Amino acid sequence: MKLQNSRRLLAAAASVGVLAIAAAPSIANADVTWVVTGSFDDGGALSGYFNINVYGFLAGYDLKTTAGSTDAAFDYTPANSYYSNGAFYIDAQPQYQSDLRLTFANDLGIASPNNPIVGGSQGPSWECQGSYNCYLPANGAIRYITSGSASALVPEPAAWALMLAGLGGLGSALRLARRRTRLATA
């Protein structure tokens, strides 16, 4: 009887472990939060964050630009912007007032500590104000990102500690089950 209970406990612990490993998100299919910093060619700056969900879509953001010689400061949020994204870019367009387009060197669905913003004169990363999508220049000029990058946030140490404690508990349960099985057969 005790041998059967030990085997059942061992089987249950093993199946929980397999399910936990199978359900754990991999780097390629987990939500990724990116922290962004950058500089514009007119002296303005960019800062903030954005999230790419497991399906590859922009899930939330708060990107702020500071005033420079050509454009005023602006705070891009989902509450005031239409937004879109692809694997290598994000775009925020607040109600035909402005447009912020950021293009990155690496895929945004894969976390990395340094994902450079592709910029430069006439580059693919820019901001314009007074125009929708910068195709119809009205009153504003286009300013280009000269340098910048995004860094993916990694789990906090407390999250890693909790995961390791859970794995340690699973290992202890397996050792106890093996010990009980050996005692029952002896």
Beta strands, then each sheet from edge to edge (+ up, - down):
strand 1: 32-40
strand 2: 45-52
strand 3: 58-65
strand 4: 74-76
strand 5: 82-85
strand 6: 89-93
strand 7: 98-103
strand 8: 115-116
strand 9: 126-129
strand 10: 142-152
sheet 1: 4+ 3- 2+ 1- 10+ 8-
sheet 2: 4+ 3- 2+ 1- 10+ 9- 7+ 6- 5+
end
